[in-house]
Amino acid sequence: MTRAGTIAALATAPGRAGVAIVRVSGDAAFAIAETIARQQPQVGRILYARFYRPDPADRELLDAGLLLAFVAPHSYTGEDVVEFHCHGGAVAPRRVLEACFACGARLARRGEFTERAFLNGKLDLEAAEGVLDLINARTDRAAAAALAGLDGARKRRLRALYDGALALATEVEHALDIDEGELPDGFVPRLNAALAALAAQFAEARRRAREGRLLRDGALVVLAGPPNAGKSSLMNALLGAHRVLVSATPGTTRDSIEEGLEIAGFPVRLVDTAGLRTAADAIEGEGVRRAEELIAQADVVLALGACDLPRVARRTARVLKVHAKCDLDANRDPVAGVRVSAVTGEGLDDLRRALAAELDALAENGACPGDGNEDGRTAFDHSLAALIEAEAQLPATVDDLVLAGGALRRVCETLGACLGATYSADLLDNLFSRFCVGK
């Protein structure tokens, strides 16, 4: 797929709206704008213009609006860029975009505008990922994390960790080269303390990375339990809407039903599932099978009633016991779990707080999406493991110190890759293909 030529795409969401923006980037952008608008675009000025079909034999008026121009390298992509601000809807932006194609532009690939910004040095990889995360943010907390990425906060933290690891690695190499096998007095305790401090910084960076994945991907929270345990009623209560059909007849829910909500700034995918029991027929059996699959994939399981969860859930998910229908208790004896009533609202705030604590704990210590295999482990995981290995190799012998120095070098290599020393074509294609076409 070529990255050359002039590209054009709709930069705003399609559909009914007051304004739509057609963005054009590349060497021919200004010439295309002049042909369609019948006037030269002017950098630093917003022009009112009429947009015409470029065919000399058919100079039909397509729309009227604003024309903006940005000269290279002072644009989002680092190239010459023009934007046609036309009326929204289905017809006007399509007609303007088709006129751009008739003038020689091609349709931009997904994320190609941001990809060009990266290739032209306008954005680094972290900022490009921040753009994508900000576009996809579903909560204020997720947006704040994305803006921190745009601002380079993550890279600054990585640089500080890298500098710290490099300083320790240099100190070890220096001791080995100069002292000819005899370590200075107090060298090992000082190095041990420095390693422990650096490991604590890595642990915090690892927590931030896990939290970032939760904010980006959302947490899968599954309601599980036997029929008539109150799962559907609880889902409606948490959503504040009658989303799921509720009935006293056991087995009403035959399929999974998913809705989104926000808990403590985390985007949550809340899923109601079929009751766990021996199925009465094939349809219910399929519902139970799907419920078990979702429970196995869940980040947090809200376990209602006498819930016998599949074994895989007990190994991988955080399980929060919920005592639903507490308004029906006659004696109100203390029971394990959060007491909730979907009818009276009792305990709903307690449940939200408990779920928020589970999500915080998941960001702190739990397995987040992408952590389940070796390839998905973060640089922090690898680096932290190497630091622990280095700390373990700190008796008073030179041979063990050599091993510690090797572990510290691996930390530096891992973080050096994270800081953007090299980028593979597959990595870039994977990142920018996740953008929308107009970005």
C-alpha positions as CSV (number, residue, x, y, z in Angstrom):
1,M,0.0,0.0,0.0
2,T,1.5,3.3,-1.1
3,R,2.0,6.2,1.2
4,A,2.6,8.6,-1.7
5,G,0.2,11.0,-3.4
6,T,-2.5,13.4,-2.3
7,I,-5.2,11.9,0.0
8,A,-8.7,13.0,0.8
9,A,-11.4,11.8,3.2
10,L,-14.3,13.0,5.3
11,A,-12.8,14.1,8.6
12,T,-16.1,14.3,10.5
13,A,-18.6,11.5,11.3
14,P,-21.0,10.8,8.5
15,G,-24.7,11.5,8.9
16,R,-26.9,14.5,9.6
17,A,-25.0,17.4,11.0
18,G,-24.6,21.1,10.6
19,V,-21.1,20.9,9.2
20,A,-18.9,18.3,7.5
21,I,-15.2,18.6,6.9
22,V,-13.4,17.1,3.9
23,R,-9.7,17.0,4.5
24,V,-7.0,16.9,1.7
25,S,-3.3,16.4,2.4
26,G,-0.4,16.2,0.0
27,D,1.5,18.1,-2.7
28,A,-1.5,18.7,-4.8
29,A,-3.8,19.9,-2.0
30,F,-3.6,23.6,-2.8
31,A,-4.1,23.0,-6.6
32,I,-7.2,20.9,-5.8
33,A,-8.6,23.6,-3.6
34,E,-8.1,26.3,-6.2
35,T,-9.8,24.2,-8.9
36,I,-12.8,23.4,-6.8
37,A,-13.2,26.8,-5.0
38,R,-12.1,28.9,-8.0
39,Q,-9.8,30.9,-5.8
40,Q,-6.4,30.4,-4.2
41,P,-6.4,29.1,-0.6
42,Q,-4.7,31.5,1.8
43,V,-2.8,30.4,4.7
44,G,-3.8,32.0,8.0
45,R,-7.2,33.2,6.6
46,I,-10.6,31.5,6.6
47,L,-12.2,32.0,3.2
48,Y,-15.9,31.8,2.3
49,A,-16.1,29.9,-0.9
50,R,-18.4,28.1,-3.3
51,F,-17.4,24.6,-4.3
52,Y,-17.8,23.6,-8.0
53,R,-17.5,20.4,-10.0
54,P,-14.0,20.5,-11.6
55,D,-15.2,19.3,-15.0
56,P,-14.7,22.2,-17.5
57,A,-17.8,21.1,-19.3
58,D,-20.0,20.9,-16.2
59,R,-19.2,23.7,-13.7
60,E,-22.1,22.7,-11.4
61,L,-22.2,24.3,-7.9
62,L,-21.8,21.5,-5.4
63,D,-22.0,23.5,-2.1
64,A,-20.8,26.6,-0.3
65,G,-18.8,26.9,2.9
66,L,-15.4,27.7,4.3
67,L,-12.0,26.9,3.0
68,L,-9.0,26.6,5.3
69,A,-5.3,26.1,4.3
70,F,-2.2,24.9,6.2
71,V,1.2,25.0,4.5
72,A,3.8,22.4,5.1
73,P,5.3,21.7,7.6
74,H,2.8,23.7,9.8
75,S,-0.1,21.3,9.5
76,Y,-1.4,18.2,11.3
77,T,0.3,15.9,8.7
78,G,3.3,18.0,8.0
79,E,2.2,18.4,4.4
80,D,0.1,21.0,2.6
81,V,-3.4,20.5,3.9
82,V,-6.7,22.1,2.9
83,E,-10.1,21.6,4.5
84,F,-13.5,22.1,2.9
85,H,-16.0,23.0,5.6
86,C,-19.3,22.2,3.9
87,H,-22.8,21.4,4.9
88,G,-23.4,18.1,6.7
89,G,-25.6,15.3,5.6
90,A,-25.1,12.6,3.0
91,V,-25.0,14.5,-0.2
92,A,-22.9,17.7,0.1
93,P,-19.8,16.2,1.6
94,R,-19.9,13.2,-0.8
95,R,-20.1,15.6,-3.8
96,V,-17.1,17.7,-2.5
97,L,-15.1,14.5,-1.8
98,E,-15.9,13.2,-5.3
99,A,-14.6,16.5,-6.8
100,C,-11.3,16.0,-4.9
101,F,-11.0,12.6,-6.4
102,A,-11.7,14.0,-9.9
103,C,-8.8,16.4,-9.3
104,G,-6.4,13.6,-8.6
105,A,-6.6,12.8,-4.9
106,R,-7.2,9.3,-3.7
107,L,-9.2,8.1,-0.7
108,A,-7.1,8.0,2.4
109,R,-6.6,4.7,4.1
110,R,-7.6,4.2,7.8
111,G,-5.4,6.4,9.9
112,E,-3.3,7.7,7.0
113,F,-3.5,11.3,8.0
114,T,-2.1,10.5,11.5
115,E,0.4,8.0,9.9
116,R,1.8,10.8,7.7
117,A,2.0,13.1,10.8
118,F,4.1,10.4,12.4
119,L,6.3,9.7,9.4
120,N,6.8,13.5,9.0
121,G,7.9,13.9,12.6
122,K,4.8,15.8,13.8
123,L,3.9,13.1,16.3
124,D,5.9,10.3,18.0
125,L,4.4,6.9,18.4
126,E,3.1,7.6,21.9
127,A,1.3,10.7,20.7
128,A,-0.2,8.8,17.8
129,E,-1.5,6.2,20.2
130,G,-2.8,9.0,22.4
131,V,-4.8,10.4,19.4
132,L,-6.4,7.0,18.9
133,D,-7.1,6.6,22.6
134,L,-8.7,10.0,22.8
135,I,-11.0,9.4,19.9
136,N,-12.1,6.1,21.4
137,A,-12.3,7.4,25.1
138,R,-15.6,6.6,26.7
139,T,-15.0,8.2,30.1
140,D,-13.4,11.4,31.4
141,R,-10.8,9.3,33.1
142,A,-9.9,7.5,29.8
143,A,-9.8,10.9,28.0
144,A,-7.4,12.3,30.7
145,A,-5.1,9.3,30.3
146,A,-5.1,9.7,26.5
147,L,-4.3,13.4,26.8
148,A,-1.4,12.5,29.1
149,G,-0.1,10.3,26.2
150,L,-0.5,13.2,23.8
151,D,1.4,15.4,26.1
152,G,4.3,12.9,26.3
153,A,3.8,12.0,30.0
154,R,4.3,8.3,29.4
155,K,7.5,8.9,27.4
156,R,8.9,11.1,30.1
157,R,8.3,8.4,32.7
158,L,9.9,5.8,30.4
159,R,12.9,8.1,29.9
160,A,13.3,8.5,33.7
161,L,13.2,4.7,34.2
162,Y,15.6,4.2,31.3
163,D,18.1,6.8,32.7
164,G,17.9,5.2,36.1
165,A,18.5,1.7,34.7
166,L,21.3,3.0,32.5
167,A,23.0,4.7,35.4
168,L,23.0,1.5,37.5
169,A,24.2,-0.6,34.6
170,T,27.0,1.8,34.0
171,E,27.9,1.7,37.7
172,V,28.1,-2.1,37.6
173,E,30.3,-2.1,34.4
174,H,32.5,0.6,35.9
175,A,33.0,-1.5,39.1
176,L,33.9,-4.6,37.1
177,D,36.3,-2.8,34.7
178,I,38.2,-0.7,37.3
179,D,38.3,-2.6,40.5
180,E,39.7,-5.8,39.0
181,G,37.5,-8.1,41.0
182,E,37.4,-6.3,44.3
183,L,34.2,-4.4,44.9
184,P,34.3,-1.1,46.9
185,D,33.2,-1.1,50.5
186,G,29.4,-0.8,50.7
187,F,29.0,-1.2,46.9
188,V,26.5,-4.1,47.1
189,P,24.2,-2.6,49.7
190,R,24.1,0.7,47.8
191,L,23.4,-1.0,44.6
192,N,20.8,-3.2,46.3
193,A,19.0,-0.1,47.6
194,A,19.1,1.6,44.2
195,L,17.7,-1.5,42.5
196,A,14.8,-1.7,45.1
197,A,14.0,1.9,44.5
198,L,14.0,1.5,40.7
199,A,11.9,-1.7,41.0
200,A,9.3,0.3,42.9
201,Q,9.2,2.9,40.1
202,F,8.8,0.1,37.6
203,A,5.9,-1.4,39.6
204,E,4.1,2.0,39.5
205,A,4.7,2.3,35.8
206,R,3.3,-1.2,35.3
207,R,0.2,-0.3,37.3
208,R,-0.3,2.7,35.1
209,A,0.1,0.6,32.0
210,R,-2.5,-1.9,33.2
211,E,-4.9,0.9,34.1
212,G,-4.4,2.4,30.7
213,R,-5.4,-0.9,29.0
214,L,-8.6,-1.0,31.2
215,L,-9.5,2.5,30.3
216,R,-8.9,1.8,26.6
217,D,-10.5,-1.6,26.3
218,G,-13.1,-1.4,29.1
219,A,-13.6,-4.0,31.8
220,L,-15.9,-7.0,31.1
221,V,-18.2,-7.4,34.1
222,V,-20.4,-10.5,33.9
223,L,-23.5,-11.2,36.1
224,A,-23.6,-14.9,36.9
225,G,-25.7,-17.1,39.0
226,P,-28.6,-19.6,38.9
227,P,-32.0,-18.8,37.4
228,N,-34.1,-16.3,39.4
229,A,-31.1,-15.0,41.3
230,G,-31.9,-11.4,40.4
231,K,-29.3,-10.9,37.6
232,S,-31.6,-9.1,35.2
233,S,-33.2,-6.9,37.8
234,L,-29.7,-6.0,39.1
235,M,-28.6,-5.1,35.6
236,N,-31.6,-2.8,35.1
237,A,-30.9,-1.2,38.5
238,L,-27.3,-0.5,37.7
239,L,-28.2,0.9,34.3
240,G,-31.1,2.9,35.6
241,A,-33.3,1.6,32.8
242,H,-35.5,-1.3,32.0
243,R,-33.1,-2.9,29.5
244,V,-33.7,-6.6,30.3
245,L,-36.9,-8.5,30.5
246,V,-37.6,-9.6,34.1
247,S,-39.9,-12.4,35.0
248,A,-40.6,-14.7,38.0
249,T,-40.4,-17.6,35.6
250,P,-37.0,-19.3,35.9
251,G,-34.8,-19.3,32.8
252,T,-36.3,-16.1,31.2
253,T,-32.8,-15.0,30.0
254,R,-31.6,-17.3,27.3
255,D,-28.9,-15.2,25.7
256,S,-26.3,-12.7,26.9
257,I,-27.3,-9.0,26.9
258,E,-24.5,-6.4,27.0
259,E,-24.7,-2.7,27.9
260,G,-22.0,-0.1,28.7
261,L,-21.8,2.0,31.8
262,E,-19.1,3.9,33.8
263,I,-17.8,2.9,37.2
264,A,-15.3,5.2,38.9
265,G,-14.1,6.5,35.5
266,F,-13.6,3.0,34.1
267,P,-15.7,2.0,31.0
268,V,-17.5,-1.2,31.8
269,R,-19.1,-3.8,29.6
270,L,-21.9,-5.1,31.8
271,V,-23.3,-8.5,30.6
272,D,-26.4,-10.3,31.8
273,T,-26.2,-14.1,31.2
274,A,-28.5,-17.1,31.2
275,G,-28.9,-18.9,34.6
276,L,-26.4,-21.6,35.4
277,R,-28.1,-24.9,35.7
278,T,-28.7,-28.1,33.8
279,A,-30.6,-26.9,30.8
280,A,-34.1,-28.0,30.1
281,D,-33.8,-27.8,26.3
282,A,-31.2,-27.1,23.5
283,I,-31.9,-23.4,23.4
284,E,-31.3,-22.9,27.1
285,G,-28.3,-25.2,26.9
286,E,-26.7,-22.9,24.3
287,G,-27.4,-19.9,26.6
288,V,-25.7,-21.6,29.5
289,R,-22.7,-22.5,27.3
290,R,-22.4,-18.8,26.2
291,A,-22.7,-17.7,29.8
292,E,-19.8,-20.0,30.8
293,E,-17.7,-18.6,27.9
294,L,-18.3,-15.1,29.1
295,I,-17.5,-15.9,32.7
296,A,-14.2,-17.4,31.5
297,Q,-13.4,-14.2,29.7
298,A,-14.6,-11.8,32.4
299,D,-12.4,-9.3,34.3
300,V,-14.9,-9.3,37.2
301,V,-17.7,-11.7,37.9
302,L,-20.7,-10.5,40.0
303,A,-21.7,-13.9,41.5
304,L,-25.4,-13.9,42.6
305,G,-27.0,-16.6,44.7
306,A,-25.6,-20.1,45.2
307,C,-23.4,-19.6,42.2
308,D,-21.1,-22.6,41.1
309,L,-18.8,-20.8,38.8
310,P,-16.8,-22.6,36.1
311,R,-13.4,-23.5,37.4
312,V,-11.6,-21.2,34.9
313,A,-13.4,-18.2,36.3
314,R,-12.1,-19.0,39.8
315,R,-8.6,-18.9,38.4
316,T,-8.7,-15.8,36.1
317,A,-11.4,-13.4,37.1
318,R,-12.0,-11.3,40.2
319,V,-15.2,-12.6,41.8
320,L,-17.5,-10.3,43.8
321,K,-20.2,-12.0,45.8
322,V,-23.6,-10.2,45.7
323,H,-26.5,-11.0,47.9
324,A,-29.4,-9.8,45.7
325,K,-33.1,-9.5,46.8
326,C,-32.0,-8.5,50.3
327,D,-35.4,-6.8,50.7
328,L,-37.0,-10.3,50.9
329,D,-34.9,-11.4,53.8
330,A,-37.0,-12.0,56.9
331,N,-34.3,-12.1,59.5
332,R,-31.6,-10.0,57.6
333,D,-28.8,-12.1,59.1
334,P,-25.3,-11.1,57.9
335,V,-24.3,-13.0,54.7
336,A,-21.2,-13.0,52.6
337,G,-21.1,-10.4,49.8
338,V,-22.7,-7.1,49.1
339,R,-26.4,-6.9,50.1
340,V,-28.4,-5.4,47.2
341,S,-32.1,-4.9,46.4
342,A,-33.0,-3.9,42.8
343,V,-36.5,-3.0,44.1
344,T,-35.7,-0.6,46.9
345,G,-32.2,0.5,45.7
346,E,-30.6,-0.6,48.9
347,G,-27.0,-1.4,48.6
348,L,-26.6,-0.2,45.0
349,D,-24.1,2.5,46.0
350,D,-22.2,-0.1,48.1
351,L,-22.1,-2.4,45.0
352,R,-20.7,0.4,42.8
353,R,-18.0,1.2,45.4
354,A,-17.1,-2.5,45.7
355,L,-17.0,-2.9,41.9
356,A,-14.8,0.3,41.7
357,A,-12.4,-1.3,44.2
358,E,-12.3,-4.5,42.2
359,L,-11.4,-2.5,39.0
360,D,-8.7,-0.6,40.9
361,A,-7.3,-3.9,42.1
362,L,-7.4,-5.2,38.6
363,A,-5.4,-2.3,37.4
364,E,-3.0,-2.7,40.3
365,N,-2.4,-6.5,40.2
366,G,-4.8,-8.3,37.9
367,A,-4.4,-9.7,34.4
368,C,-5.6,-7.1,31.9
369,P,-6.4,-7.8,28.2
370,G,-3.2,-8.7,26.4
371,D,-1.4,-10.1,29.5
372,G,-2.4,-13.7,29.0
373,N,0.5,-14.7,26.8
374,E,4.2,-14.0,26.5
375,D,3.8,-11.7,23.5
376,G,1.3,-9.6,25.3
377,R,3.4,-8.9,28.4
378,T,4.4,-5.3,28.7
379,A,7.9,-3.9,28.7
380,F,7.4,-3.2,32.4
381,D,6.8,-6.8,33.1
382,H,10.0,-7.8,31.3
383,S,12.0,-5.0,32.9
384,L,10.7,-5.7,36.4
385,A,11.5,-9.4,36.0
386,A,15.0,-8.4,34.9
387,L,15.4,-6.1,37.9
388,I,14.3,-8.8,40.3
389,E,16.8,-11.1,38.7
390,A,19.6,-8.5,39.0
391,E,18.8,-8.0,42.7
392,A,19.0,-11.8,43.2
393,Q,22.5,-11.8,41.7
394,L,24.1,-9.5,44.4
395,P,26.3,-11.5,46.6
396,A,29.9,-10.3,46.9
397,T,31.3,-12.2,44.0
398,V,32.3,-10.7,40.7
399,D,30.8,-13.6,38.7
400,D,27.4,-12.8,40.2
401,L,27.8,-9.1,39.6
402,V,28.4,-9.9,35.9
403,L,25.0,-11.6,35.8
404,A,23.4,-8.6,37.5
405,G,25.0,-6.3,34.9
406,G,23.6,-8.5,32.2
407,A,20.1,-8.3,33.6
408,L,20.4,-4.5,33.8
409,R,21.5,-4.4,30.2
410,R,18.3,-6.3,29.2
411,V,16.3,-3.6,31.1
412,C,17.9,-0.9,29.1
413,E,17.4,-2.7,25.8
414,T,13.7,-3.3,26.6
415,L,13.1,0.3,27.5
416,G,15.2,1.6,24.6
417,A,12.8,-0.2,22.2
418,C,9.8,1.3,24.1
419,L,11.3,4.8,23.7
420,G,11.1,4.5,19.9
421,A,14.5,3.6,18.8
422,T,13.1,1.3,16.1
423,Y,9.6,0.7,14.6
424,S,8.6,-2.2,12.5
425,A,6.3,-1.9,9.5
426,D,3.9,-4.4,11.0
427,L,3.7,-2.3,14.2
428,L,2.9,0.9,12.3
429,D,0.3,-0.8,10.1
430,N,-1.3,-2.4,13.1
431,L,-1.6,0.9,14.9
432,F,-2.8,3.2,12.1
433,S,-5.3,0.6,10.7
434,R,-7.3,1.1,13.9
435,F,-8.0,4.7,13.1
436,C,-11.0,6.0,11.2
437,V,-10.5,6.9,7.5
438,G,-10.5,10.7,8.0
439,K,-7.9,10.6,10.8
